[in-house]
Structure formats: structure tokens, C-alpha cells
Amino acid sequence: MTLDMTQTDDIPGLMSDIGKRAKSAAATLGFASAGQKQTALENAAAALWDARDDILAANAQDMEFGRDKGLSDAMMDRLLLDEDRIKAMMDSLRSIAAQDDPVGKVLTEWDQPSGLNIQRVRTPLGVIGVIYESRPNVTADAGALCLKAGNAVILRGGSESFHSSRAIHQALQQGMRSADLPADAIQLVPTRDRAAVSEMLTMTDYIDVIVPRGGKGLVGLVQREARVPVFAHLEGIVHIYIDEHADPEKVLKIVLNAKTRRTGICGSAECLLIHEKVARTIGKGVIKALLDAGVEVRAGEGLSDIEGTISAKDDDWGREYLDMIIAAKTVPDIDGAIEHIRTYGSNHTDCIITEDDATATKFMTRLDSAILMHNASTQFADGGEFGMGAEIGIATGKMHARGPVGAEQLTSFKYLVRGNGAVRS
């Protein structure tokens, strides 16, 4: 039975209970059939849509909380739900449901001279802890992806999205029960108390991996204090380099979309690097277009005299604004752009706009960001746009998972070794 301990003073007891039930559920979910998981997700999608009025009412409470807390416009946009966004969540659940089940998939197989047949197959990680801020849709995406990969999940959403996440979570559990799967496989921490986060970070007996999804402060806290392995989703300090061989029309379309479509997501462009040879042509044009769109341009070397910009300061480089603000400067060539990105980037997503394939190849070979793009908006840095249905985050580290973390990335592997009386000499 799920404990309703929203106001509890016993956070260690609450989290221990959640952990025990998650571990027990993971043992069952690990061998659940593909059909059961698909049914659970399809029914959860239907339940989510049926409950949209309740979800919108819950979200209205969260929006009021956010306004009282003084959240920025970008953060409020992250928090906001409407029918279109609920429909997008429903569509993501259905998309994940329709994907091939990764669990049990044979990655490779070979025979040994000893007579052994060896297979490496995908297997669930176990119990995943997801700690996230603001965006209530993460509740649906993370719950669904963990389920698809056969993992139990403990969700700890931000205090701002407390009511929205609870309403979404109820739909997910309804889907689990409809498929005769343990509802404890998807649990939501029922308290805003930050002590719950500290407990999660040390629950090595119950949690196999932690996925933090949020700003630099949250991710830094998790990386410093976690005793459980971490898939880090660091801030998106996203750069776009405009090469001397860029197409002016593509530049305008890509840069405006990358900055203004949704400023509060990690794929939003935060820094513009412009080849000095096109600073007075393509560069000036795109900066004027950004200014006309209401973007504050903090201009550095080679661009600060453009009317309407403000002078960039040292701390404007390597900064995630998540707002209608962008830093911009000229660089002498692609090597200058690469050097700047290596110095100030976060290994999340970086883009080059050029018609020169050799230059694009150099950019994409010599940089080591999780996602590198050529002539495409950085707003595509999203698991859904990669065909994963959704993502649990974009991992910027290099161990295990990197880039958009979908269902496959939430699995490990094991070896199945078969013989026919084989013995070792």
C-alpha cells in the first residue's frame, strides 16, 4: 500500500519504504512481457487524456505557486500545461508503447571453440531515481521510458510542479494496474521536503542509478553528494557557429528558431559565434533579426557597435540563460569557434551553419559534445525528435549513456552462456 506522507517528519522512513517497494516491483517488472508493458502505456495515455481537466486544475495551482515564488517567464513556460501539451504527453506515451521492447534483445552472439554459445542481451538497470525541476511532463516521459525498459522508477519532481506531477502520476499508475503490473514500479515522492533528495542520493541498497534533470545547481548537488551512480544531465550551454560559407537564409531560419521557439529548454541556443568575414553581412542581419524578435543580444568582440546590442561581460560566455537573451561574438575562423566552445561549452549540443562539407566535418570531428548539428536548429536536441518517443534527459557525461536517454539507454546487458556438457580443460 502506498503511504501518503506528504507532511511527514520521517523522511528517512518514507524514502526507505518507497525504496523497498520499488526494488520489489523491479524484480517483477524485469520479466514482464512486452505486451503487458505496451498495454500499460497505452492505457496510461488514455487515462492521462481522460484526466486532462483534473491535470489542468492541478497545473493552475502550480502556476499560482510559481508566480508567488517569482519564477522567470521561461521557467513559467516550462511549468505550464495546456491541452496541446497534455496531448503531446499522451502522444509520447503511445509512441513509447509502440516501440520495440529493448529487454531481452540480443546485441551480439558468437560460438567459442570450447562449444559454448554466448549471447549478450539487454537487461533492465533495476531501480532508477529521477530528480527533476519544474517540467511536469518529465513525470510522464520518465515513468514511461523506465517502464518500457523494465525498470522501476522513483520520481522526485520539483516543488513548483508538485500538483501537476501528482495528477499525471495517477494516470500512469492506472495504466500499470490495468495491465496487472505493480503500481509501485512508478512512484512519485509525495513531499516537497528537500531532505527527500538527500535521502535518494544515498539509497545504494535500493536505487541503481540517479538521473538529475535540471539546472546547474541541482546537477552539481547530485554529482557532489550522490553515492549512487549518476547519469548527469548538465546545463545546455548551446553554441551556434556561423561559418563564412553559411547560407544567409538558413542562418536566419535556424538561429531564430534555435533561440526563440522555446527559450526555457536545454536545446535553446545561448551563444552565437560568427566568422569575422561575414560579421558585417550575415552576422549583422541575424543580430538585427534577433533584436526585432525581442531577444537581448549581449555582443562581444566585433559586434558590440551594432545598434541595439549591449556589451557582453566576461560572465556572459559559458552561461545558460533560458531566456530571450543570447551572447554573440566574432571568431577568426572555425578553429577559433572550436576553441571557444571547448572553453565555455557544456558538452551538450553545438551547431555549425555552413555549406562547406569539409568545414562541417572538421567541426563535428574535433568537438566532443553529446549532440553536434549541421544546418539544423538546436531545438531538435530532444529524444522525441530523435525517434525515441521521449527522453529522460540528455546525458552530457561519457559513461554508459550519452545524449538523449531513451528506453534503450536505460538498460544494461548480461551474458547468456549455453553449452552441451562443456567442461574447461
N, C-alpha and C positions, 0 to 999 in steps of 0.2 A: 504494500500500500504506500502511495506517495505521501510524504509528510508535508503539510502546509505549515512551514515555519518562517513565514515572511518576516515576522517580528522577533525571531528567536535571538536569545543571547548566547546560545550554544552553537556557534558557527562550526567549531571542530566536529561536534556531534552531527550536525546537519550534513556537512560535507562527507564525513565518513559513511553515513547512511547512503547518501547518493552514490558514493564510490562503490560500495559493496553491491548495491543493486545494479549499477552499470556493469560491473565485472561479471555478475551472474547472467545478465541479459546478453552480454557479448558472447558468452560461451554458447548460448542458444542461437544467436544471430549468425555466428560464424559458419554454421552449416545449413542455414535457411535456404530454401530453394529460390532460384531466380524468379519463378512465378509468384511466390509469396511476396518478395520484395517489390516486384513490379505492381502487384495488386495494392500493396500498402501505399505506394507512392501515388498511384492513380486515384485511389480513394481519398488520400490526404489532399490531393489537388482539388477534388470535388468538394471536400469539406471546407477547404480554405475559401473557395468561391461562395459556398452557401453561407459562410460566416462573415462575408465581407462587411455587412452593416455593423456587426459587433467589432470587427477589426478597425473599421474607420472610427467608431466611437472611442475605442481604446487609444487609437492614434491621436485623436483630438486631445485627450488627457495628456499624452506625452508632448504634444506640440505646446500646450499651455505651460507645462513644466519647463520645456526648452526655452520658451520666451522669458519666463521668470528667471531662468538661470543665465540669460543673456547670451545664448548661443549665436554664432555668426550666421549670416544668411546662408552660407554654404553648408554649415552643419545642420541648419534647419531643413535645407533641401534634402540632405541625407536622411533626415528623420521622417520626412513627410511621406505619407501613403495616400494614394487616391485609387479609384477603381482601376485605372490603367496600370498602376504599379502592382496592385494585387493580382490583376490578370497576368502580368509579367511573371510574378511568383508562381502562379498556377501553371503557366506555360513551361517554366523551368522545371517544376516537379514532373510534369508529363514528359518533358524531354529527357530528364534523367531516368525516368521509369522505362522509356523506350530503348535506352542504350543497352548494349550487350553487358551481361554481368561479368565483372572482372574476376570475381573469386573463382578459383579453380582453373583459370586459363593457363594453358601450357605455354610457357615463354620459350623454352627450348628443350630438346630431347636428344639423347645420344646413347649409344651402346659402348660398353667397355669390353676389351679382350677377355676380362675376367668373367664375362657372361652377365654382367649387371646392365640393366636398363635404367637410365637415370633421367628424370624429368624435373625441371624447375617450374613450379606453378605459383600463381598468385594466391596470397592468403591475407586475411584481414590483419590490420595492425593490432586490434583489440579494443581499447577504450581511448577515445580522443577527447581532449578538453579544448574547447574553443572559447577564447576570451575576445570579445569584440566591443566596439563602441558605436553608438548612435544608430547604425543602419539596421532596421528591424528585418529587412529581407534576408539578412545573413542567417537569421533563425531558420528560415525555410531552406535556404541553399545548403547550409552546413548540415542540418539534420538529414536532408535528403541524400547528400553525397556520402555521408558516413554510413547511412543505411545501405545504400547501393553497394558500398564496398564491404559490407558485412561487419561494420564497426558499431559499437555503442558510442554515444556521444554525450558529454556533459557540456551544456551551453551556458555561458555566463555573459549575457548581454549587458550593454551599457545602461546606466541608471536612467538615461534620457528615454530609452525605448522600452522601458520596463513593462508597461501595459500592452503595447503593441506586440511585443515578443511573446507575452503570455497567451494572448489570443491566437497568435499563429501557432504556437506550440500545441495548443489544444487540438487544432486541426491535424497536426502531424500525429499526435497520439491516437486520434480517432482512426486514422489510416492504419496505424500499427495494429490496433485491436481488431479491425475488420479483416486483417489477413492472418489472424491468430499468431501474431508476433508480440514479444514482450514490450509493453509500452515503456518500460524502464530503459529500453535501448536508446530512447531520445529523452533526455531530462534537461530541464531548464532550472538553473539555480534560482530559488524563489525569494531572493532578498537583494536589496541594493547595497548591503553592507560590503565594503571593500575587503573586509577580512576574509570573505569567501574566496577572493582571488588569491590571496596569500596562501590559503589552505590548498587550493588546487595545485599551486606550483610545487608543493612538496608531497603530493599524493602518489608517491612512487609505487605503493602497493596496489593501486587501482588504475592509474592513468598511464598509458603507454607513450603518448606524445601530446604536447600542448601546441595549439596554433593560435598565436595572437594576431588579431586583425584590428589595426587602429593606428593612432599617431605615434610619433617617435617616443613620447613619454611612456605610453603603455608598453610598446615593444621593448624599450630599454629596461623597464621594470621587470618584465618577464625574463629577458635574457640574463639580467643580473641575479635574480632570485630563484629561478627555476632549478629544481633538482630533477625534474622530468625533462626528457629531450624536447627540443623546440624546433618547429618549422617557422622561421622568422618571416613575417610579412612586414618589411620595413617601409618607411615613407617613400612615396613616389616623387623623387626629385627628377622630373622628366624633362629631358632636353630635346630640342629640335634644331638640327644644323641645316641651314640653307646654303647649299653649295653654289659656286659660281656658275654651274651648269644646270641650275634649277629652272623648271618651267614656272613662269610668273603666275599663271592661272592656277596651277596645282598648289603653289605656295599659299595663295590666298585661301583657297578652299580648305586645305589641310590645317593650316595654322589657326584659322578662325574656329574650325570645328574642334581642334585639339584643346583650345583654351576655353571656349565659351559654351560648348554644348552642355556640359555639367562640370562646374569648377570644383565640386566637392568630392570627386572620385580620384583614386590614386593614379589613373591614367591621364589626368589633366596636365597639359604642358605648363611648365613652370619657368623655363629658361629658353630663350631664343638666341642661337649663335648664327651670325650672318657673315659669310665670306666678304672680306673688305672690298673686293672688286665689284660687288653688287649692292653695297650698302646704300648708295645714293639712287639706286633704281628699284630693284625688287625689295630691298630692305626698307627703304623709306615708304614704299607703297604698302607693305604689310603692316608696318607700325602705324601708319595713318588709319588703316582699316581696323586695327585693334582699338585704337583710340576712339574711332567713330562707334565701335561696338560697346563702348563703356569700360574698356579694360584700362587699368592704370599701368603704364609702361615705365618701368624703372630702368633707365637707359645708362649704359656704361660706355666704355671706350668706342669712339667712332659714331655714336648715335645720340649722345646727350644734348646735341644742339638742335635736335628735331623738335619743333614746336609742339607743346602739349605733353611732352615726356617730363619726368622728374629724374634727378640724378640718382643713380644707383649707389648704395653704400656697400661696404665690404661684406656685410652680413646678408646682402640680397643674393649672393651666389651660394648655391647649395641649400636653398630654402624651399620648403613645400608650403605654398600659400593657401591652396584650397580655396581660392577666392578669385575675383576678377582683377588679378594682378599678375604681371609677368616681368621677369628681368630679361634684358636684352643687351647684347654687345657684339662687336665685330671680332672676327678672328682672322689671322693672315691666310690660313689655308686649312685643309682638313686635319693636318697634324695639330694645329692649334685647337681645333674643335675637340679632337680626341683627348688632348692633354687637359683641357678644361673639364671635360666630362669625367675623366679619370680622377681629377682632383675633387670635384664637387658633386658628382653623381652618387646615387644610392644603389646602383646595380639593379634597378627596377626596369624601366623602359626608356629607350632613347631612339631617336628617329633621324634619318637623313633624307633630305629632299634634293634629288639630283637626277639628271638624265644620263649621267655618265656611269655606266655599269661598273667600271673598274674602281671608281671612287666609292661607289656604294659597297662594293665587295671589301675594300680596304676598311671602311667604317665598321662593317658587320663582322669582320675577322679580328680586328685589333681591339675592339671593345668587348667586354665580357658581361654586359647586362643580361638579366634573365630574359628580356624581350628586346630585340632590335628590329626596327622597322625601316622600310624603304618606300617612300612616296605613299604613306598611309597615315591617317590620323592616329595619334596615340590613344584616343578614346577607345580603340579596338583592343586595348590591353585588358581583356576580360575573358574569363573562362567560357561564358556563354557564346561570345563571338568566336572563340576557338573551336566551337562544336562540342564543348564539354557539358552543355546544358546549364551549368552554373560553375561557380568555383567556391572554395572555402577560403581562398586568399591567393595572393601572388607571392610565392616564396622567393626571397632575394638571396638566401644562402646557397651553398653548393652541395650540402649533404642530403641525400635521399631525394627530396622533391625540390623542383625549381620552376619558377614561372607559375602560371595558373595551376592551382592544385585542384584537380577533379577527382573522380572516383578512382581511377587507376592509380593516381599518385598517393591515395590513401590506403594502399596495400603494400605488403612486403612480399616475400616469396619463401617457399620451402622446397626441399628436395624430396622427391619420391623415388626410392631406390628399390627395384624389383630384381629378384634372382630366381634361380630354379635349383636350390640346394647349393648355391655358390659358397665356397669357403676360401679364405685367404691363405696362401702358402707362406 
